[in-house]
Amino acid sequence: MFFAMTSPLLRQDGISLLVVLVMLAILGLSLGLAGSTWKTVVQRSKEAELLFRGDQYRKAIESYASVKHGGASGMLPAKLEDLLRDPRFPGVVRHIRKLYKDPMTGGDFELIKDPRYGNRIKGVYSSSDEAPFKAGGFPQEYATFANAESYQDWKFIYEPKQPQQRRPAGSGQQPPASGHPVFQGGQAN
């Protein structure tokens, strides 16, 4: 008789335990989904920041190269700090507000150098090997980003226009093949 009296109580405890386990499983799944959603939100935010910062560097390099100094333009910066304070001028001339870190890694951007211009900097890119979420809708100068397998493929490059080489006046000869471009006005880079 004693067993018969406690049997309904044991069944209620078992059902309560089962309900608690089901609720914990649902809560765990919800937290897992929320965690992966949060990771996606954070990565998309970093991705947007990468597009902004990389574009700032590209524009700053373009600005640096477009400044005529000493009769020549087209010179690229030797280091990123040159964008912050242009060493070609006695006063402070800035092409960028501040030097940005790579938002994907938290470290410095990788540099893209141009051997045609004495290995000076023509662009930057992220060292992150994560796959980007954004796959389309890029501005024209970044149309190649649409097929990127990783953020390393997002290269923010200012491509200097090739200067026109001039022939020496009256000689009819080709300009010297020194490997360095000759700028109008006879100044080489």
Buried (B, 14 or more C-beta within 10 A) or exposed (E): EEEEEEEEEEEEEEEEEEEEEEEEEEEEEEEEEEEEEEEEEEBEEBBEBBBEBBBBBBBBBBBBBBBEEEEBBBBBBBEBEBBBEBEEEEEEBEBBEEBBEBBBBEEEBBBBBBEBBEEBBBBBBBBBEBEBEBEEEBEEEBEEBEEBEBBBBBBBBBEBEEBEEEEEEEEEEEEEEEEEBBBEEEBEB
